[in-house]
Amino acid sequence: MPARPRRHDPQRRDRIIDACLDVIADHGVAGTSHRRVAARADVPLGSMTYHFDGMDDLLREAFLRYADQGAAVVERRMASATTLDEALDAFAVNIDEDVFGTQRDLVISQELYTLAARRPEFRDITSGWMARTRATLAAFVDADTAVMLDALNEGLALHRALHTDPSAAALIRGALGRLARPD
């Protein structure tokens, strides 16, 4: 009996990674399984072990993609800033509109943070994301202020996403200004 021809599917690995993020958004890391991801990606279950060395490898690839996309958003937002005021305005818009901009983003990012909190081997993903965000501020503020602004970015974005009465955009801009110009 002749061998079946292989189905050419060059985007399969990428589809699996994207499907993993969708499953994480729907079921959390704890509810993410090879079977669920394969079904969401519409690939044979065997594709999971062909493309990834286990669930940790798949989670790492999915969260690396997610963090890269999140870092790219702030980098694009900040790219045109030439002054501190322009940078703070762009960073405020990032907090107000981009970070946790959707319920899906909120859930995936919190799942990443929880995974990194529980399993230190995933902290390089969150650290890399933070480093890229801080680097967007490097031309405008010192390293310590960049750390504080990035922490404010995370905190205010989370506050806006989870509070029933989120802070106004003007409060975000004011808080950034206080940190960047403490005098």
C-alpha positions as CSV (number, residue, x, y, z in Angstrom):
1,M,0.0,0.0,0.0
2,P,1.5,3.4,-1.0
3,A,2.2,5.9,1.7
4,R,-0.2,8.7,2.1
5,P,1.0,12.0,0.9
6,R,2.0,14.5,3.6
7,R,-0.3,17.5,3.9
8,H,1.8,20.6,3.3
9,D,0.9,23.0,6.0
10,P,3.8,25.5,6.6
11,Q,1.8,27.6,9.0
12,R,0.9,24.7,11.3
13,R,3.4,25.6,14.0
14,D,2.3,29.3,14.1
15,R,-1.4,28.2,14.1
16,I,-0.7,26.0,17.1
17,I,1.0,28.8,19.0
18,D,-1.9,31.2,18.2
19,A,-4.4,28.5,19.2
20,C,-2.6,27.9,22.5
21,L,-3.0,31.6,23.4
22,D,-6.8,31.3,22.6
23,V,-7.1,28.3,24.8
24,I,-5.2,30.0,27.6
25,A,-7.6,33.0,27.2
26,D,-10.6,30.6,27.5
27,H,-9.4,28.0,30.0
28,G,-6.3,29.4,31.7
29,V,-2.9,27.7,31.8
30,A,-4.2,25.0,34.1
31,G,-6.9,24.1,31.5
32,T,-4.6,24.2,28.5
33,S,-3.9,20.7,27.1
34,H,-2.4,19.4,23.9
35,R,-5.8,18.0,23.0
36,R,-7.6,21.4,23.4
37,V,-4.9,23.3,21.5
38,A,-4.8,20.7,18.6
39,A,-8.6,20.9,18.3
40,R,-8.5,24.8,18.3
41,A,-5.7,24.8,15.7
42,D,-7.5,22.1,13.7
43,V,-4.4,19.9,13.5
44,P,-3.8,16.2,14.4
45,L,-2.9,15.7,18.0
46,G,0.4,14.2,16.9
47,S,1.4,17.6,15.5
48,M,1.8,18.8,19.0
49,T,4.7,16.5,19.8
50,Y,6.2,17.0,16.4
51,H,6.4,20.8,16.8
52,F,7.0,21.1,20.6
53,D,8.9,19.2,23.2
54,G,6.0,19.2,25.6
55,M,3.5,21.6,27.2
56,D,6.2,23.8,28.7
57,D,7.8,24.3,25.3
58,L,4.4,25.2,23.8
59,L,3.6,27.6,26.7
60,R,7.0,29.2,26.4
61,E,6.5,29.8,22.7
62,A,3.0,31.1,23.1
63,F,3.9,33.5,25.9
64,L,7.0,34.7,24.1
65,R,4.9,35.5,21.1
66,Y,2.4,37.3,23.3
67,A,5.1,39.3,25.1
68,D,6.8,40.2,21.8
69,Q,3.5,41.5,20.4
70,G,2.9,43.5,23.6
71,A,6.4,45.0,23.6
72,A,6.1,45.9,19.9
73,V,2.9,47.9,20.6
74,V,4.6,50.1,23.1
75,E,7.7,50.4,20.9
76,R,5.5,51.6,18.0
77,R,3.6,54.0,20.3
78,M,6.7,55.5,21.6
79,A,8.7,55.6,18.3
80,S,7.7,59.1,17.3
81,A,8.3,60.7,20.7
82,T,11.2,63.2,20.6
83,T,10.6,65.0,23.9
84,L,9.7,64.0,27.4
85,D,6.2,65.4,27.1
86,E,5.6,63.5,23.9
87,A,7.0,60.3,25.5
88,L,4.7,60.7,28.5
89,D,1.7,61.4,26.3
90,A,2.4,58.3,24.2
91,F,3.1,56.2,27.3
92,A,-0.2,57.4,28.9
93,V,-2.1,56.4,25.7
94,N,-0.4,53.0,25.9
95,I,-1.7,52.5,29.4
96,D,-5.1,53.8,28.7
97,E,-5.7,52.0,25.4
98,D,-3.1,49.3,24.7
99,V,-2.1,47.4,27.8
100,F,-4.9,44.9,28.6
101,G,-6.9,46.6,25.9
102,T,-9.2,43.6,25.6
103,Q,-10.5,41.0,28.0
104,R,-8.4,38.4,26.2
105,D,-5.2,40.5,26.7
106,L,-6.0,40.9,30.4
107,V,-6.5,37.2,30.9
108,I,-3.5,36.1,28.9
109,S,-1.2,38.6,30.6
110,Q,-2.4,37.6,34.1
111,E,-1.9,33.9,33.2
112,L,1.6,34.7,32.2
113,Y,2.3,36.7,35.4
114,T,0.8,33.8,37.5
115,L,2.9,31.2,35.7
116,A,6.1,33.3,36.1
117,A,5.2,33.8,39.8
118,R,4.8,30.1,40.3
119,R,7.6,28.9,38.0
120,P,10.8,31.1,37.9
121,E,11.9,29.5,34.6
122,F,9.2,31.6,32.9
123,R,10.4,34.9,34.4
124,D,12.8,35.6,31.5
125,I,9.7,36.2,29.4
126,T,8.2,38.8,31.7
127,S,11.7,40.3,32.4
128,G,12.3,40.6,28.7
129,W,9.0,42.3,28.1
130,M,9.7,44.8,30.9
131,A,13.1,45.5,29.6
132,R,11.7,46.4,26.2
133,T,9.1,48.7,27.7
134,R,11.7,50.4,29.8
135,A,14.0,50.8,26.8
136,T,11.3,52.9,25.1
137,L,11.8,55.4,28.0
138,A,15.6,55.4,28.0
139,A,16.1,58.5,25.9
140,F,13.8,60.5,28.2
141,V,14.4,59.4,31.8
142,D,17.1,57.7,33.9
143,A,17.0,53.9,34.5
144,D,15.4,54.1,37.9
145,T,12.6,56.4,36.7
146,A,12.0,54.0,33.8
147,V,11.5,51.1,36.2
148,M,9.0,53.2,38.2
149,L,7.2,54.3,35.1
150,D,7.0,50.7,33.9
151,A,5.7,49.6,37.3
152,L,3.1,52.3,37.1
153,N,2.2,51.2,33.6
154,E,1.4,47.7,34.9
155,G,-0.4,48.8,38.0
156,L,-2.6,51.5,36.4
157,A,-3.4,49.3,33.4
158,L,-4.5,46.5,35.8
159,H,-6.4,49.0,37.9
160,R,-8.2,50.3,34.9
161,A,-9.0,46.8,33.7
162,L,-10.3,45.4,37.0
163,H,-11.8,48.4,38.9
164,T,-15.5,49.1,38.5
165,D,-14.7,52.8,38.4
166,P,-11.4,53.0,36.5
167,S,-9.1,56.0,36.7
168,A,-9.5,58.8,34.1
169,A,-6.9,59.2,31.4
170,A,-5.9,62.5,32.9
171,L,-5.0,60.8,36.2
172,I,-2.7,58.5,34.2
173,R,-0.9,61.4,32.5
174,G,-0.6,63.2,35.8
175,A,0.9,60.2,37.6
176,L,3.4,59.7,34.8
177,G,4.4,63.4,35.0
178,R,4.9,63.2,38.8
179,L,7.2,60.3,38.5
180,A,9.2,61.7,35.5
181,R,9.4,65.2,37.0
182,P,9.4,64.8,40.8
183,D,10.2,68.5,41.5
